[in-house]
Amino acid sequence: MPLPIEPVLPALIAALTTSQFVVLEAPPGAGKTTLVPLALLNEPWLVPQRIVMLEPRRLAARAAAMRMAATLGERVGDRVGYRMRGETRTGPRTRIEVVTEGVLTRMLQHDLGLEGVGLVIFDEFHERSLIGDSGLALTLAVAQTLRPDLRVLVMSATLDGNAIATLLGGALVIRSEGRDWPVETRYSPPRAPAVGRFAHRGVEAHVAQVVRDVVAEETGSLLVFLPGAGEIRRVDEALRGSLPAGVDLHSLHGTMSIEAQDAAIAPSPAGRRKVVLATSIAETSLTIDGIRVVIDSGLMRVPRFSPRTGMTRLDTIRVSRASADQRRGRAGRLEPGVCIRCWSAADDAGLVPFTRPEILDADLAPLILDLASAGFRSPAELRWLDAPPPGAWAQGRELLQLLGALNPAGQLTAHGRLMAEAGTHPRLAHMLLRAGEMGTAASSTAAVLTALLEERDVLRGLDGPPTVDIQLRIDAVARRSDDVMLGGATVDRSALRRVQENVRARLRGTHVGEPAVADPGVLLAFAYPDRVAQRRGGPGRFLMRNGRGVSIAITDPLAHAEWIVALQIDDAGRDGRVMLAATIDVNELMGHAAEQVVVEDVIAWNPSTRSVRSRRITRLGALVLNDSALAAPAPAAVNAALLAGVRELGVGALPWSEAAQSLRRRLAFLHHHDGEWPDVGDTALASTLEEWLAPRMDHAHRFDDLVRIDFAAALRSLLTWEQGASVDVLAPQRITVPTGSAILVDYDTPTTPSLAVRLQEVFGMLETPAVLGGRVPVTMQLLSPGYRPVQVTRDLASFWRTGYFDVRRDLRGRYPKHHWPDDPLTAAPVRGRKK
């Protein structure tokens, strides 16, 4: 029976004959992955060039190459081959290369023109992987500038083909309708909603029970979708021994051995059927023979990168509508099928249409390094379906500059070019290069560490491994025993085997022996310089170099370490929870990272002691390595810090003497009436502290030391020579009254000064006194013998003529022993009572 894609192959061939860019829409299972490259292989515009097909997943890439080779009756590596990190099967006759991960990017870095490649196919583009988006952006740039003959074909199952066509500049869209068998959809939600940190355990138990029920009720093989390898392992354990005879149980995820993956995909022997527990890897690219029933947990695991913290965490989320439909379609490939969704019909209606593109939630450091290697410094230089987020881009660029891959202008350095060639994350590439400079032993250890960080954890426990210490994992890689237990944890033999294969590939067959570097933490600090962490407070609490707080369970032996490197962090809470770490000898680290250590003299105001704190601090980012008193701080820096304290406390808090306060009030009066005089208000004085206060602060380190300063003299320093000579004339501090008493003038109100004086002391004073050269009369506050106000006037002559006699009548009764003359203008002034 022909596959659904076959009827549209002639139209596709014709479109690529005349057009540079084409989009092919075809549902999962249509056969596009294996039939399209073969159909185009001998087209005149392609021969003798090659086809490069980018596949988002390693397992799918290998399976696609094997199926195409089998169709040609050949072995993989002849006309059809594949390339991926750590594994290549191609030959001199290879015309179709299925590649994954960063292989296409590496090809572009070595040869931006893609010499010898006539067609680039982006398969399963609807998965919106980071490598798919970035690979398409780079390939478009090449095709539009250097290679107008290069064809680009984008194949998608569920994504809007018109949006991709627009990105490609109005590309032709070819659509295949597909031919799936009908699939009955049933809903089987758990009896109790899942809540809490380990809520997925309840989902796993429910899925296991659904599998048992369906195996007993339905025919054919089952494909069960679970979010990750951990859930698959636990469901596998729950089903072992509980399935009927004739039913084989398989697991399928990306970290399994090739043999185990092939066994899961292969047809069941005659008379047997199987249950395949798989991650979302089985949604689209793979065809698993014999599947008639799909059981969907409704969950998937996705990475989420936080530009705020620079950390990536794995989140378990609900599947999208597109993913759920793709999973459901797996049941209708060969015959009518059944899909059982482990959620309710109401929940089904609330599914989001599509899964967010990875580029919106990914660590962009690898992408930025790849683009820089190809000559691009900004995402704006390329065309994107979804542009990289600015925050994640800035964080990734900052990391690459810290690792020495980029210079401050964003250009690739020589070290960065070597990092890009390493074929791993920039952090690990930097570590491998630095280890290479330290010798063979360091290189061996770095290879082990890289493999451990690239693969799944080799240790596991009921609720996670007993310690986050990577040293236990290093021991597992180095040991030769087949024991399944190590340090209270179970050794994951499959993951361990992959790590050991990874190490051997990096060391090109060198024996994986006991690592010979005393402190692997130093090597890991090269990869994670921003995550070097120092213990703060009690056990388990750490502060990282980037200022972020992290924690380790207090029961973990590593909780008591003084210094660690946090390698994997769950960023779900206020303080990230460390999932994998290494101890580090900080003194050894300083020997290799001396250029990153900053020694600074910190001379700053300490508000709690109201003094200047002078310290010499040695830092590594936010971490303090040493803090000691500074013996001879620079006087200018001390003054600046003390002035900052004065501004913080306010000018009003200064220890003003009475004379200084009086002068300040008089100057405020003069400034109010004549702007040429200096402004001595709080705001103005605070802004000019360096001018009038700083020169008088010699040897002052504390706020209390300022009491020694002559603030009146400090204020007079703001005056010109002429102002200094006339201030006491224009704004006298005292005015002499007829008794000879020199009475203080009150300048509290800058508009009008006042003089509070007993009435008897101004007998005979005809005119109201005035200041400012006689232009501003003084407000006279006339007091009783008991110093109580009896009259306020600015016209003394008028008061003698009229108001005095009313006041005299009242005061004479209250103060009979005092002199109250009939004529105050001729009477002699007196200070006290009448003699």
Backbone hydrogen bonds, N-H to C=O, Kabsch-Sander energy under -0.5 kcal/mol:
donor,donor_aa,acceptor,acceptor_aa,energy
5,I,30,A,-2.1
6,E,3,L,-1.6
8,V,5,I,-1.2
9,L,5,I,-0.5
9,L,6,E,-1.2
12,L,8,V,-2.3
13,I,9,L,-2.8
14,A,10,P,-2.4
15,A,11,A,-2.3
16,L,12,L,-2.3
17,T,13,I,-1.3
18,T,14,A,-1.2
18,T,15,A,-0.5
19,S,15,A,-2.3
22,V,152,V,-2.2
23,V,172,L,-2.9
24,L,154,V,-2.9
25,E,23,V,-0.5
25,E,174,I,-3.1
26,A,24,L,-0.6
26,A,156,S,-2.3
30,A,27,P,-1.7
35,L,31,G,-2.3
36,V,32,K,-1.4
38,L,34,T,-0.6
39,A,35,L,-2.4
40,L,36,V,-1.5
41,L,37,P,-0.7
41,L,38,L,-0.7
43,E,40,L,-1.6
46,L,43,E,-1.8
47,V,43,E,-2.3
49,Q,46,L,-3.0
50,R,116,G,-2.7
51,I,95,R,-3.4
52,V,119,L,-2.6
53,M,51,I,-0.5
53,M,97,E,-2.8
54,L,52,V,-0.6
54,L,121,I,-3.3
55,E,53,M,-0.6
55,E,99,V,-3.0
61,A,57,R,-2.2
62,R,58,R,-2.5
63,A,59,L,-2.3
64,A,60,A,-2.7
65,A,61,A,-2.1
66,M,62,R,-2.3
67,R,63,A,-2.3
68,M,64,A,-2.3
69,A,65,A,-2.5
70,A,66,M,-2.3
71,T,67,R,-2.1
72,L,68,M,-1.6
73,G,70,A,-1.0
74,E,69,A,-3.0
77,G,80,V,-3.6
78,D,75,R,-1.7
78,D,80,V,-0.7
81,G,96,I,-2.8
82,Y,89,R,-1.4
83,R,98,V,-2.3
84,M,87,E,-2.7
87,E,84,M,-2.3
89,R,82,Y,-3.1
94,T,91,G,-1.5
95,R,79,R,-2.6
96,I,79,R,-2.3
97,E,51,I,-2.9
97,E,95,R,-0.5
98,V,81,G,-2.5
98,V,96,I,-0.5
99,V,53,M,-2.7
99,V,97,E,-0.7
100,T,83,R,-1.2
103,V,100,T,-2.1
106,R,102,G,-2.6
107,M,103,V,-2.4
108,L,104,L,-2.2
109,Q,105,T,-2.1
110,H,106,R,-2.1
111,D,107,M,-2.3
114,L,111,D,-2.3
117,V,114,L,-2.1
118,G,50,R,-2.5
118,G,116,G,-0.5
119,L,50,R,-1.4
120,V,151,R,-2.1
121,I,52,V,-2.8
122,F,153,L,-2.8
123,D,54,L,-2.0
123,D,121,I,-0.8
125,F,122,F,-0.6
125,F,155,M,-2.6
127,E,124,E,-1.9
128,R,125,F,-1.9
133,D,129,S,-2.4
134,S,130,L,-2.7
135,G,131,I,-2.2
136,L,132,G,-2.2
137,A,133,D,-2.1
138,L,134,S,-2.4
139,T,135,G,-2.6
140,L,136,L,-2.7
141,A,137,A,-1.7
142,V,138,L,-2.1
143,A,139,T,-2.9
144,Q,140,L,-2.2
145,T,141,A,-0.9
145,T,142,V,-0.6
146,L,142,V,-1.9
147,R,142,V,-2.6
150,L,147,R,-1.6
151,R,118,G,-2.4
152,V,20,Q,-2.6
153,L,120,V,-2.5
154,V,22,V,-2.2
155,M,122,F,-2.8
155,M,153,L,-0.6
156,S,24,L,-2.5
161,G,159,L,-0.6
163,A,160,D,-0.5
164,I,160,D,-1.3
165,A,161,G,-2.6
166,T,162,N,-2.2
167,L,163,A,-1.9
168,L,164,I,-2.0
169,G,166,T,-1.8
170,G,165,A,-2.3
171,A,165,A,-1.7
172,L,21,F,-1.2
174,I,23,V,-3.3
174,I,172,L,-0.5
176,S,25,E,-3.0
181,W,332,G,-3.0
184,E,337,G,-2.6
186,R,184,E,-0.5
186,R,339,C,-2.9
188,S,341,R,-3.3
199,A,196,G,-1.5
201,R,198,F,-1.5
202,G,198,F,-0.5
202,G,199,A,-1.1
203,V,199,A,-1.2
204,E,200,H,-2.6
205,A,201,R,-2.1
206,H,202,G,-1.9
207,V,203,V,-2.8
208,A,204,E,-2.7
209,Q,205,A,-1.9
210,V,206,H,-2.4
211,V,207,V,-2.4
212,R,208,A,-2.0
213,D,209,Q,-2.4
214,V,210,V,-2.8
215,V,211,V,-2.6
216,A,212,R,-1.4
217,E,213,D,-1.2
218,E,214,V,-3.4
221,S,290,G,-1.9
222,L,274,K,-2.7
223,L,293,V,-2.6
224,V,276,V,-3.4
225,F,223,L,-0.5
225,F,295,I,-2.7
226,L,224,V,-0.5
226,L,278,A,-2.9
232,I,228,G,-2.1
233,R,229,A,-2.5
234,R,230,G,-2.1
235,V,231,E,-2.5
236,D,232,I,-2.5
237,E,233,R,-2.3
238,A,234,R,-2.0
239,L,235,V,-1.8
240,R,236,D,-1.6
242,S,239,L,-2.5
243,L,239,L,-0.5
247,V,244,P,-1.4
248,D,246,G,-0.5
248,D,273,R,-2.7
250,H,248,D,-0.5
250,H,275,V,-3.0
252,L,277,L,-2.4
256,M,253,H,-1.6
261,Q,257,S,-2.3
262,D,258,I,-2.8
263,A,259,E,-2.0
264,A,260,A,-1.7
265,I,261,Q,-1.8
266,A,262,D,-2.3
272,R,269,P,-2.2
273,R,246,G,-2.4
275,V,248,D,-3.1
276,V,222,L,-2.8
277,L,250,H,-3.0
277,L,275,V,-0.6
278,A,224,V,-3.4
278,A,276,V,-0.7
279,T,252,L,-1.5
282,A,279,T,-1.8
283,E,280,S,-2.0
288,I,286,L,-0.6
289,D,265,I,-1.1
289,D,287,T,-0.7
291,I,288,I,-1.3
292,R,221,S,-2.4
293,V,221,S,-2.0
294,V,338,V,-2.6
295,I,223,L,-2.5
296,D,294,V,-0.5
296,D,340,I,-2.6
297,S,225,F,-1.9
297,S,295,I,-0.6
300,M,317,I,-2.2
301,R,227,P,-0.6
302,V,315,D,-2.7
304,R,313,R,-3.0
305,F,361,D,-2.1
306,S,311,M,-2.8
310,G,306,S,-2.7
311,M,306,S,-0.8
313,R,304,R,-2.5
315,D,302,V,-3.1
315,D,313,R,-0.6
317,I,300,M,-2.9
317,I,315,D,-0.6
319,V,298,G,-2.0
321,R,352,V,-3.9
322,A,353,P,-2.0
324,A,320,S,-2.5
325,D,321,R,-2.3
326,Q,322,A,-2.2
327,R,323,S,-2.6
328,R,324,A,-2.4
329,G,325,D,-2.2
330,R,326,Q,-0.8
330,R,327,R,-1.1
331,A,328,R,-1.8
332,G,329,G,-1.5
333,R,330,R,-0.6
337,G,182,P,-2.0
338,V,292,R,-1.9
339,C,184,E,-3.2
340,I,294,V,-3.1
341,R,186,R,-3.0
341,R,339,C,-0.6
342,C,296,D,-2.8
342,C,340,I,-0.5
343,W,341,R,-1.6
348,D,344,S,-1.9
349,A,345,A,-1.4
350,G,346,A,-0.6
350,G,347,D,-1.0
351,L,348,D,-1.3
358,E,128,R,-2.0
360,L,357,P,-1.6
361,D,358,E,-1.7
364,L,362,A,-0.6
368,I,364,L,-2.9
369,L,365,A,-2.3
370,D,366,P,-2.4
371,L,367,L,-2.7
372,A,368,I,-2.5
373,S,369,L,-2.2
374,A,370,D,-1.2
375,G,372,A,-1.2
376,F,371,L,-3.1
381,E,378,S,-1.6
382,L,379,P,-1.7
393,W,389,P,-2.2
394,A,390,P,-2.7
395,Q,391,G,-2.2
396,G,392,A,-2.4
397,R,393,W,-2.4
398,E,394,A,-2.2
399,L,395,Q,-2.1
400,L,396,G,-2.2
401,Q,397,R,-2.0
402,L,398,E,-2.0
403,L,399,L,-2.1
404,G,401,Q,-0.8
405,A,400,L,-2.7
406,L,400,L,-1.0
407,N,411,Q,-2.3
410,G,407,N,-2.7
413,T,405,A,-2.6
417,R,413,T,-2.0
418,L,414,A,-1.7
419,M,415,H,-2.1
420,A,416,G,-2.3
421,E,417,R,-1.2
422,A,418,L,-0.7
422,A,419,M,-1.1
423,G,420,A,-0.6
429,A,425,H,-2.7
430,H,426,P,-2.4
431,M,427,R,-1.8
432,L,428,L,-2.6
433,L,429,A,-2.1
434,R,430,H,-2.5
435,A,431,M,-2.7
436,G,432,L,-1.9
437,E,433,L,-1.2
438,M,434,R,-0.7
438,M,435,A,-1.1
439,G,435,A,-0.7
439,G,436,G,-0.5
443,S,439,G,-2.0
444,S,440,T,-2.5
445,T,441,A,-2.2
446,A,442,A,-2.7
447,A,443,S,-2.1
448,V,444,S,-1.8
449,L,445,T,-2.6
450,T,446,A,-2.6
451,A,447,A,-2.3
452,L,448,V,-2.4
453,L,449,L,-1.9
454,E,450,T,-1.8
455,E,451,A,-1.8
460,R,490,T,-2.0
463,D,464,G,-0.6
464,G,461,G,-0.8
470,I,581,A,-3.0
472,L,469,D,-1.0
473,R,469,D,-0.5
474,I,470,I,-2.2
475,D,471,Q,-2.3
476,A,472,L,-1.5
477,V,473,R,-2.0
478,A,474,I,-2.2
479,R,475,D,-2.0
486,L,489,A,-2.5
489,A,486,L,-1.8
490,T,460,R,-2.8
491,V,484,V,-3.4
492,D,458,V,-3.4
492,D,490,T,-0.5
493,R,491,V,-1.2
496,L,492,D,-2.9
497,R,493,R,-2.6
498,R,494,S,-1.9
499,V,495,A,-2.3
500,Q,496,L,-2.6
501,E,497,R,-2.3
502,N,498,R,-2.5
503,V,499,V,-2.5
504,R,500,Q,-2.4
505,A,501,E,-2.3
506,R,502,N,-2.0
507,L,503,V,-2.6
508,R,505,A,-0.6
509,G,504,R,-2.6
510,T,507,L,-1.0
513,G,511,H,-1.3
518,A,516,A,-0.5
522,V,519,D,-1.7
523,L,519,D,-0.7
524,L,520,P,-2.4
525,A,521,G,-1.8
526,F,522,V,-0.9
526,F,523,L,-0.8
527,A,523,L,-1.1
528,Y,524,L,-2.6
531,R,528,Y,-1.7
532,V,529,P,-0.8
533,A,564,I,-3.2
534,Q,543,L,-2.5
535,R,562,E,-2.8
536,R,541,R,-2.6
540,G,559,A,-2.6
541,R,538,G,-1.3
542,F,540,G,-0.5
542,F,550,V,-2.7
543,L,534,Q,-2.6
544,M,548,R,-2.9
545,R,532,V,-2.1
546,N,530,D,-1.5
547,G,544,M,-2.2
550,V,542,F,-2.3
551,S,576,G,-2.5
552,I,540,G,-2.3
556,D,553,A,-2.3
559,A,556,D,-2.2
560,H,557,P,-1.2
561,A,558,L,-1.4
564,I,533,A,-2.3
565,V,582,A,-2.5
566,A,531,R,-2.1
567,L,565,V,-0.7
567,L,580,L,-2.6
568,Q,580,L,-1.8
570,D,577,R,-3.0
571,D,569,I,-0.8
573,G,570,D,-0.5
576,G,549,G,-1.6
577,R,570,D,-2.8
578,V,551,S,-2.8
578,V,576,G,-0.6
579,M,568,Q,-3.5
580,L,568,Q,-1.4
581,A,468,V,-2.7
582,A,565,V,-1.6
584,I,563,W,-1.5
586,V,584,I,-0.9
589,L,585,D,-2.3
590,M,586,V,-2.3
591,G,587,N,-1.1
592,H,588,E,-0.7
592,H,589,L,-1.4
593,A,589,L,-1.6
596,Q,593,A,-1.7
597,V,593,A,-0.5
597,V,594,A,-1.2
598,V,619,R,-2.6
599,V,597,V,-0.5
600,E,598,V,-0.6
600,E,617,I,-2.7
602,V,600,E,-0.7
602,V,615,R,-2.9
603,I,601,D,-0.8
604,A,602,V,-0.6
604,A,613,R,-2.3
606,N,611,S,-3.0
609,T,606,N,-0.6
610,R,606,N,-1.3
611,S,606,N,-1.4
612,V,701,H,-2.7
613,R,604,A,-3.5
613,R,611,S,-0.5
614,S,612,V,-0.6
615,R,602,V,-2.6
615,R,613,R,-0.6
616,R,628,S,-3.3
617,I,600,E,-2.9
617,I,615,R,-0.6
618,T,626,N,-2.7
619,R,598,V,-3.2
619,R,617,I,-0.6
620,L,623,L,-2.5
622,A,545,R,-2.4
623,L,620,L,-2.0
625,L,618,T,-3.2
625,L,623,L,-0.7
626,N,618,T,-1.4
628,S,616,R,-2.1
630,L,614,S,-2.1
631,A,629,A,-0.6
638,V,634,A,-2.2
639,N,635,P,-2.8
640,A,636,A,-2.3
641,A,637,A,-2.3
642,L,638,V,-2.7
643,L,639,N,-2.8
644,A,640,A,-1.9
645,G,641,A,-1.8
646,V,642,L,-2.2
647,R,643,L,-2.4
648,E,644,A,-2.0
649,L,645,G,-2.6
650,G,646,V,-2.6
653,A,650,G,-1.6
654,L,651,V,-1.7
656,W,654,L,-2.4
661,Q,657,S,-2.6
662,S,658,E,-2.5
663,L,659,A,-2.5
664,R,660,A,-2.5
665,R,661,Q,-2.2
666,R,662,S,-2.2
667,L,663,L,-2.7
668,A,664,R,-2.0
669,F,665,R,-1.9
670,L,666,R,-2.3
671,H,667,L,-2.8
672,H,668,A,-2.0
673,H,669,F,-1.6
674,D,670,L,-1.6
677,W,674,D,-2.0
680,V,678,P,-0.5
685,L,681,G,-2.9
686,A,682,D,-2.4
687,S,683,T,-1.5
688,T,684,A,-0.7
688,T,685,L,-0.8
689,L,686,A,-0.8
691,E,688,T,-1.3
692,W,688,T,-1.7
693,L,689,L,-2.3
694,A,689,L,-2.4
696,R,693,L,-2.1
697,M,694,A,-2.0
700,A,697,M,-2.2
701,H,699,H,-0.5
703,F,610,R,-2.6
705,D,702,R,-0.9
706,L,703,F,-1.6
707,V,704,D,-1.4
708,R,705,D,-1.5
709,I,706,L,-1.8
711,F,709,I,-1.2
714,A,710,D,-1.9
715,L,711,F,-2.3
716,R,712,A,-2.2
717,S,713,A,-1.1
718,L,715,L,-1.8
719,L,716,R,-1.5
724,G,720,T,-2.6
725,A,721,W,-1.7
726,S,722,E,-1.3
727,V,723,Q,-1.6
730,L,726,S,-3.0
731,A,727,V,-2.1
735,I,743,I,-2.5
737,V,741,S,-2.4
739,T,761,E,-0.9
740,G,737,V,-2.9
743,I,735,I,-2.6
743,I,741,S,-0.9
745,V,733,Q,-2.7
746,D,754,S,-3.3
747,Y,745,V,-0.7
754,S,746,D,-2.3
755,L,779,T,-3.0
756,A,744,L,-0.5
757,V,755,L,-0.7
757,V,781,Q,-2.0
759,L,783,L,-2.8
761,E,758,R,-1.5
762,V,759,L,-1.4
763,F,760,Q,-0.9
764,G,824,P,-1.2
765,M,762,V,-2.5
766,L,764,G,-0.8
771,V,776,V,-2.9
772,L,730,L,-3.0
775,R,771,V,-0.7
775,R,772,L,-1.0
776,V,771,V,-2.3
778,V,769,P,-2.9
779,T,753,P,-2.6
780,M,778,V,-0.6
780,M,793,T,-3.1
781,Q,755,L,-2.8
781,Q,779,T,-0.6
782,L,780,M,-0.8
782,L,791,Q,-2.6
783,L,757,V,-2.3
784,S,788,R,-2.6
787,Y,784,S,-2.5
790,V,782,L,-3.1
791,Q,782,L,-1.5
793,T,780,M,-2.2
799,F,795,D,-1.6
800,W,796,L,-2.1
801,R,797,A,-1.5
802,T,798,S,-1.9
803,G,798,S,-0.6
804,Y,799,F,-2.7
805,F,802,T,-0.6
806,D,802,T,-0.6
807,V,803,G,-1.9
808,R,804,Y,-3.4
809,R,805,F,-1.8
810,D,806,D,-1.4
811,L,807,V,-2.8
812,R,808,R,-2.7
813,G,809,R,-0.8
814,R,810,D,-1.2
815,Y,811,L,-3.4
818,H,815,Y,-1.4
826,T,823,D,-1.0
827,A,823,D,-1.3
830,V,760,Q,-1.6
834,K,817,K,-1.3
